Amino acid sequence: MAFEGLSDRLQGTIQKIKGKGKVNEQDVKEMTREVRLALLEADVNFKVVKDFIKKIRERAVGQEVMESLTPGQQVIKIVKEELSELMGGDESRIAVAKKPPTVIMMVGLQGAGKTTTAGKLANLLRKSYNRKPMLAAADVYRPAAIDQLETIGKQLDFPVYSEGTDADPVDIARQAVEEAKEQNHDYLIIDTAGRLHIDGELMGELGRVKEAVNPDEIFLVVDAMTGQDAVNVAESFDEQLDISGVLLTKLDGDTRGGAALSIKAVTGKPIKFVGMGEKLDALEVFHPERMASRILGMGDMLSLIEKAETQVDEKQAKELEAKMRNASFTFDDFLEQMAQVKNMGPLDEIIEMIPGASKMKGLKNASFDDKQIVHVEAIIQSMTKKERNDPSVMNASRKKRIAKGSGTSVSEVNRLLKQFNEMKKMMKQFSNQKGKKGKGMNFPFM
């Protein structure tokens, strides 16, 4: 999980100062020392850390405290604001050309996930911005890259402009722009060649492509797992091509997050999007303020709501509410809800977005293994229709049969049945409480 170590260290540090009625210079010094160590451990650029700590100290020492906040909370507010600013401040918007198509050049080294990210970006443009993108395969040195882009195009139903491996990448890019105009596509995403290392030949070719098509955006795709190397790559590409933004891949992986916290400060160019998984819909707009909140354990309800809105069927949610009110919620309904939650992403990421969840009893330090969901699904799918609708019919022989059919144990079946019954009671109580206030529940996942 990205930022996990940094998040734990920072949350532990700010917790010490949070409830203080009075904050002195020594308190600030001790806190910033811990913050400094946490950032360095997260592989954040040394100069970036130095400037960041200096800003916090300058603002925190002698800072007038807002009436509604304790001094400790005011210092935390400063840390959050500076952390957000470090990553870019406001959300960066994607360019829109006055005359279509808007041309986006995707650049980067081999292995960063550039080709897949091109497909993800096209998918995001269509789903979130109602655009009509087209892809262009200008990496003529790797036949697999062209095949991969064409496969992605078929999967997502996007046209892919390609001239094979014998054509000049500059001609491919130029012809792709003309084709996009003729076919009335408002965005053209050009997947360019990468190398294992930055070299003059690569940069020369990319420079010629840029000159030929005059792109509205040049997005550098970098692997967040490479840490400070990602920042060095960003610096080199920016010097040669004047990139407009960065797309960070694998931010959902076991990365310390140093690249995300350093790139904007070092290059001056914003992180525009982040890859949060392997699926073709796992690309998100990067919100510095929301990410700062998540790092500091304050949650990210806006992103959680946005995820829910894209995955949850409103009609199903209303039907579910009615079933919860009259206690007719079944295992089939439970399966539907689980499918919607799975589409939103890994469970630990969803929990991370809920404010204060890291401090909730039972959730702190809990391990959310998505394989557990597979086990639960297998148990439910091994039940008969009657058993799903009325779990009270379960006896020892039925449980044994279900355990055998799902490859689990009778104790796991019993545990699920117990949790399901407890959940039904809780749902009914919660729904009734909301009903008394005159408001429907309408929760997509519970």
SULPE-V663150 format. One line per field, one symbol per residue. psi: psi as a letter, one per 20 degrees, with the letter a starting at -180 (. if undefined). A space follows every 50 residues. Layout:
psi=???
This chain:
psi=pqjggggggghhghhhigjphpprhhggggghggggggghhjkqpghggg hghgggghhhojpppqhiqrgghhghggggghgghhjieqppqqqoqhoq qppppprrrqiikgghhggggggghgghjlrnrqqpnjniinhhhggghh gggggilqqopqjaiirphghggghhggghghjlpippooorqrrhqprh gghgghhhgghhimqhqoppoqohiichhhgggggghhhhimqirqoprk iiamqijhghihgghghipqpgqppkrhqijlpqppoggghggghjkjam hghggggghhipohghghhggghhhjkjprhghggghhggghhiaqghhg hhippihiiqphhpjqpnoihhhgggggggiiqrgghhhniiipaghghg gggghikarhhhgggggghgghggggggggghghhhijpqfkphp.
